[in-house]
Amino acid sequence: MSIRTLDDLLAEGVSGRRVLVRADLNVPLDKQTGAITDDGRIRAVLPTLSALTGAGAKVTVCSHLGRPKGAPDPQFSLRAVADRLGELLGAPVHFATDTVGDSARSTVEALGDGAVALLENLRFNVGETSKDEAERKSFADQLAGFGEAYVDDAFGAVHRKHASVYDVPARLPHYAGRLVLREVEVLSALTGEPERPYVVVLGGSKVSDKLAVIEALLPKVDRLLIGGGMCFTFLKAQGHEVGTSLLEKDMVETCRNLMERAPGKIMLPVDVVAADAFAPDAAHDTVRADGIPSHRLGLDIGPETVAGFAAAVKGAKTIFWNGPMGVFEMAPFAHGTRGVAEAIAGSGAFTVVGGGDSAAAVRALGLDESSFGHISTGGGASLEYLEGKTLPGIAALEN
């Protein structure tokens, strides 16, 4: 790629200069208390912010959180994120209560050298995500007024053609932050000539969400292991009954065709944990994957499948994992995700965790993050990169 980097910007000198940083601070919040339940994305942007503040830049950070409808919504405020970011940086983060209004302008204008401000949720302004190009560009004009240079360190948002990701770089000298560079470097290795055997582990709810990446990866991988809710559509394609498990009926024939195209390459569960209901206290037990009772639904892969998946990744040289193996948020159905994650971590391979729920599972289950080669901050972005799509945010940095 032909992209200027944060190091290029630092070499030019940033002391006393205003730098606008697009970060991905879209962290999960507890619905009852509003507390941050996983600060991984906040920690991921610290190297870029610390480098800028340490060099004397006046840093304004902008991000989205959740999916508000283009207007202020207290449940999606970034105020708690500002507090946590300040704790991690060891310095106060000045919080603007709007995106480009009076509070934002006065907060940015008051910044001293080495100080940080955080704007309120970008998606509180309809211009951030607008399909109307003029409306989006008008918002980008206002955002760009807060910086003399722009740094994109929000890999989790680079697949979106949004004002702060796509339009602002056209208005300012633009650079890739350290997180974005690392993400692209790692994913490029997976799309190039990865060291073999190359094993991909996919989970999550729906085949339809992962179909494009399966199509792109199937010719390139040595084994494709499928768990999570999406496995039941594949099991149905094999002719098995799946009870009341998650099923995409319109994808059954597609799954059958995928397995016929790559005989022996796709590995499915041989046993599952089936429950009476989608609840942590539901009655459950392990059953054969071809013998799920009609009144039960599968909520996790079984121990025999975990052992089989672990054996499949043991000899791998490269592993990409995206999607949990079961409903890991409920303790009785977290064993499959934990077992497969531990096998991946201990494989000795170059391992990439593809963001989203997979990254959340690593932290929620208390696994050692350093035992994985790379944990992506962008689930959707990482999948689209592996599909071979052009990502608007990356294209904007290349221009």
C-alpha positions, 0 to 999 in steps of 0.5 A: 500500500502507498499510505503515509503512516503515523511515523511519517507524521511524527517525523514531520513534527506535531508539537503544537499542531492539532491532530484529529484521530478517528478511533474505534471506541465502540465498546460494549456497555452493561445495559443496566449500569452503562459501565464498560464491560470490555475496554479492549478497543480503548486499549488498542488505540493507546499506542497511537494516542500516546505517541502523539501526545508524547510529541506535543500534539493537541489531539482530538479523538472522534468515534461512534458507539452503538447505532443511534439514529442520527440524534443524541441518545444518552444510552450511547454517550461516549462520556464513560469512554472518555473517563476510561480513556483518561484512566488508561492514558494517565491524564484527563480527557476533555469531553465535548458534549456534542460532535461539531457544536459549541462544546466541541469547538470550545473544547478543541480550542482550549487544548494545550500541547499534549492534551486529548479531547474526545468528541461526543458520539459521531452518530449523534449527527445524521451526517456521519452515516448519511447516504446523501453525499452533500450531507455527509461531506458537510459534516466532514467539513466541520470535523476536518476543521478540528485538525491540521492532520488526520490519523485513522486508527479505527480499523473496526470502521474502515469498511464503512463509507462514513464521513469521519472515515471516508470524507475527512481524509480528503480534506486533511493530510492523512495517515494510518495509525499503528493499529490500522497498519498492524491489522492490514499487515496481518490480514495481508499475510492471510490473503497472500501465501500463508504458511501451511497447513492453513486452518480457518475456524468459523462460528457465529450465528448465521451462514449468510453472514459468513458466506462471502468469506467462506467462498473466498477462503475455501480454495485457500485453506487446508481445513475449514472448521465450522461451529456455532449456530451456523453449523446447524444449517450445514448439518441440515444440508447433510440430511440431519435433523436439528430440532429447534436449533438456529437454521437458515432454510434458504441456505441449506442448498448453498451449504450442500454445494460448498461441501460438494465443492470441497470434499473432506475440507469442511469439518463439522461437529459430531456432537453438540450440547442441546438444551430445552430452551435458550437460557442458562438454566435450561436442561441440557446434555450432549447428543450426537450431531445427527441425533438432536431431539426435535424439541431441543436446540443446540447451543454449543459444540460437544466435547468430542467435537472440541477434541477433533477441532483441537487435533485439526489445529494442532499441526497448523502453521497458520490459523484464523478464527472468527466466531464463537463455537456456542453461546459463550455468554452463558456458562453451561454453553461456553466450554466449546469456545473455551476448548477451541480457543485454548487449542488455537492459543497452544497450537504454536501456529501464527494465530489471528482472532478475527475481532467481534465476538471472538475477541470478546470471548477471549477476554470474557473467558479470561484467556491470555491475550498474549498467547494469540498472534493477533487479536483484531479489533474489527470483526466485519472489517477483517472479514471483508478484507479477507473477502477481497473487498475494497474497504472505503477507509483504507482506500481513502488513506491510499488516495 
